[in-house]
């Protein structure tokens, strides 16, 4: 079994074996709350020990324009997969926007480092296979916290293998370069959310429920959208770290 299928099988089996929260205060969207809270604690420990220190060093060493270029590059890779998902969802205008964005930024933006398409006011329509499943009526299922990846749902987890296969970074050879690209994307993503902890701490007594409710609300909103601004790059993202 290949890695994404193994990961999805593990996550889905964890849903079945993890047990269900009970009691009058249990959230019906989160029957796996005990398992999810344990996985959240694990992820927070990994973040504190590894991801946050590396992301902090990343922002300290690289100037903002360089980090913006890295973020643009990965966003451009995402536009290619968004094109496929917009086609699968029969969203013609959004599919055309994704295709044009990818071509413009790849050929005129130095492989996507410069976001020329946004300057041309071509809307980003960010999609993934979980949202494609939602488009065709697949329910989200219970909330699920995945190891290392964080908040998800059963539906979004089931879509991960397709998202993995559709990731253009997977085509990079040799494998060592591909792994470095994956690592850079993880660090870049974490660096963009360095102030997330402070925001959550100030917004709620229970970080777990705040994160869960925000994630489920964001995904439900994106699954229902049909406009050109669907899935914009900033949607659902906590405020960026202020520049010094």
Protein Blocks (a to p, Z undefined) as FASTA:
>chain_A
ZZklmmmmmmmmmmmmnopaedjklcfklmmlmmmmmmmmmmmmmmmmmmmmmmmmmmmm
pcfklmmmmmmmmmmmmmmmmmmmmmmnopaklmmmmmmmmmmmmmmngoolacfklmno
pacddddfklmmmmnopafbjadddehklpadfklmmmmmmmmmmpmklmpccfklmmmm
mmmmmmmmmmmmmmmmmmmmmmpmblmlmmmmmmmmmmmmmmmpcbfkgoiakgopacdd
ddZZ
